[in-house]
């Protein structure tokens, strides 16, 4: 159960970091390098990236909600739902935007989901 909570927490933290990068640091050189974007593309897509960042924040909030829900059964269901959402987003992003998304976001989500299922 502790391992599952740690893994879910790490997935949530990853999405908080993505939120921060997409909402506040999108045009910075380091984030542009991470996402493989040019300065002009980053400037032009800033509002779109901020919107994506907000959605990543919702994923993190949902995972935290599931982790801290007072009813363990409900918390399990919430964690499962949001981990599957992360996995679907990673699969879609991996095939449509950048292959590494599949690994950077998908593998942690699968690992956390498996741990949650085993802990339940």
Secondary structure, DSSP 8 states (H G I E B T S, - for coil): -HHHHHHHHHHHHHHHHHHHHHHHSTTSHHHHHHHT--HHHHHHTHHHHHHHHHHHHHHHHHHHHHHH-SSHHHHHHHHHHHHHHHHHHHHHHHHHT-THHIIIIIIHHHHHHHHHHHH-
